[in-house]
């Protein structure tokens, strides 16, 4: 996962560390929504997974381009994503 372009933004804007986002992405119980329903381009992927270090579900947006997966953004999951996680994983 390449966070070179957006790690600082995610940390400053949402107080989410790269390590937490990576944990959420690696969660074996994570919900992956492809494409992300909020994506304007239809190319990004939304993953909702648990981060032990954050102590909560984290929503992570990624984008694959030229065989590289880029971390775009991440935040503590909101009520909509919490509901998606509960309902769509069942």
C-alpha positions as CSV (number, residue, x, y, z in Angstrom):
1,X,0.0,0.0,0.0
2,X,1.5,3.3,-1.1
3,X,0.5,6.2,1.2
4,X,3.2,8.5,0.0
5,X,0.7,11.1,-1.4
6,X,-2.0,11.1,1.2
7,X,-0.7,10.0,4.6
8,X,-0.2,13.5,6.0
9,X,-3.6,14.6,4.7
10,X,-5.4,11.6,6.4
11,X,-3.5,12.3,9.7
12,X,-4.2,16.0,9.7
13,X,-7.8,15.8,8.5
14,X,-9.1,12.7,10.2
15,X,-6.5,11.9,12.9
16,X,-6.0,8.4,11.4
17,X,-2.5,6.9,11.2
18,X,-1.4,4.9,8.2
19,X,-0.8,1.9,10.6
20,X,-4.4,2.0,11.6
21,X,-5.6,2.2,8.0
22,X,-3.4,-0.8,7.0
23,X,-4.8,-2.8,10.0
24,X,-8.3,-2.1,8.7
25,X,-7.4,-3.2,5.2
26,X,-5.8,-6.4,6.5
27,X,-8.8,-7.3,8.8
28,X,-10.0,-10.8,7.6
29,X,-13.6,-9.7,8.5
30,X,-13.3,-6.4,6.5
31,X,-16.1,-5.4,4.1
32,X,-14.8,-4.5,0.7
33,X,-17.1,-2.4,-1.6
34,X,-15.9,-2.2,-5.2
35,X,-16.5,0.4,-6.5
36,X,-16.9,2.8,-3.6
37,X,-20.5,4.1,-3.7
38,X,-19.2,7.7,-3.2
39,X,-16.6,7.4,-5.9
40,X,-16.9,10.1,-8.6
41,X,-14.7,8.1,-11.0
42,X,-16.0,4.7,-10.1
43,X,-12.4,3.5,-9.7
44,X,-11.9,3.7,-5.9
45,X,-12.6,0.9,-3.4
46,X,-14.1,1.4,0.1
47,X,-12.9,-1.0,2.8
48,X,-14.4,-1.1,6.3
49,X,-12.3,-3.0,8.8
50,X,-11.3,-3.1,12.4
51,X,-8.1,-1.5,13.7
52,X,-7.0,-2.8,17.0
53,X,-4.7,0.2,17.5
54,X,-7.5,2.7,16.7
55,X,-9.9,0.6,18.7
56,X,-12.7,1.0,16.2
57,X,-13.8,0.3,12.6
58,X,-12.0,2.4,10.1
59,X,-13.2,3.2,6.6
60,X,-10.3,3.3,4.0
61,X,-10.4,4.4,0.4
62,X,-7.9,3.0,-2.0
63,X,-7.2,3.3,-5.7
64,X,-5.3,1.0,-8.0
65,X,-3.3,2.6,-10.8
66,X,-0.6,1.0,-13.0
67,X,-0.4,-2.1,-10.7
68,X,0.1,0.1,-7.6
69,X,-2.5,0.4,-4.9
70,X,-2.6,3.8,-3.4
71,X,-4.1,4.8,0.0
72,X,-6.4,7.7,-0.7
73,X,-8.1,8.4,2.6
74,X,-9.3,7.0,5.9
75,X,-11.5,7.9,8.8
76,X,-13.3,6.4,11.8
77,X,-16.3,4.7,10.3
78,X,-19.5,6.7,10.5
79,X,-23.0,5.3,11.2
80,X,-23.7,4.5,7.5
81,X,-20.5,2.5,7.2
82,X,-21.1,0.8,10.6
83,X,-24.5,-0.3,9.4
84,X,-23.0,-1.5,6.1
85,X,-20.4,-3.5,8.0
86,X,-23.0,-5.2,10.2
87,X,-25.6,-5.9,7.5
88,X,-23.5,-6.7,4.4
89,X,-21.1,-9.1,6.2
90,X,-24.0,-11.2,7.5
